[in-house]
Amino acid sequence: EIDDAAGTPLFQSPAGRLLRQILALVETQCAAVDLVALLRNRAALFGLSRAEISRLADDIELGLLRGQRPGRGLAGLRALLKANIEGKTTHPARRLDAKAGLAIEAFFGRLEAAIAPLIDLVQADAISASRFAGALMAAFTAVADGAELPGRRELEQWGEQLAGHENEGHSFAPHQLDGVLAALMLGAQVRSQQE
């Protein structure tokens, strides 16, 4: 039996997985599978209760995504939400009423604000590692607002460390950012809290 005292790689920790889900959502322009995956992550609270997020996730999945194909980004989701409430969609698994529509629209506002730093980043011609880490951490903080999860402290330390290298390193095009994130987190560990 091997006793690995090094812990879990930060990239694979619960905090690292949530960060990667946020990044995937931005890179795929809110693809249905990535949106549902993020909403089903128990640490994605957006400052709300887990029960509120679960209700929203069910309404979004059944009212907007199942049996239908939204356009790209939040604009596509908002258009589908409007069509569902007005009864203009043909195959929703759930019809949404105005109250559910208002709750979903309010959530979309929270989501949009949370991922705005990353959206700006992926639309740039070139970025730096410190700018990438700063945008990731801003989005993570908004999404995980109110959540306790393993690796959060180490992730915040990682973000602060990279932010300290603001004018260092080469700029790069914002493509294949999951691989960039994996490289930037190489060697970062989440130590076990068990004694």
Salt bridges, closest charged atoms under 4 A:
ASP58 OD1 - ARG40 NH2 2.85
ASP59 OD1 - ARG94 NH1 2.62
GLU61 OE1 - ARG40 NH2 2.80
GLU61 OE2 - ARG66 NH2 2.90
GLU86 OE2 - LYS82 NZ 3.33
GLU86 OE1 - LYS88 NZ 3.26
GLU105 OE2 - ARG78 NE 2.90
GLU112 OE1 - ARG78 NH2 3.29
GLU154 OE2 - ARG153 NH2 3.32
GLU156 OE2 - ARG152 NE 3.17
GLU168 OE1 - HIS165 ND1 2.88
ASP178 OD1 - ARG20 NE 3.98
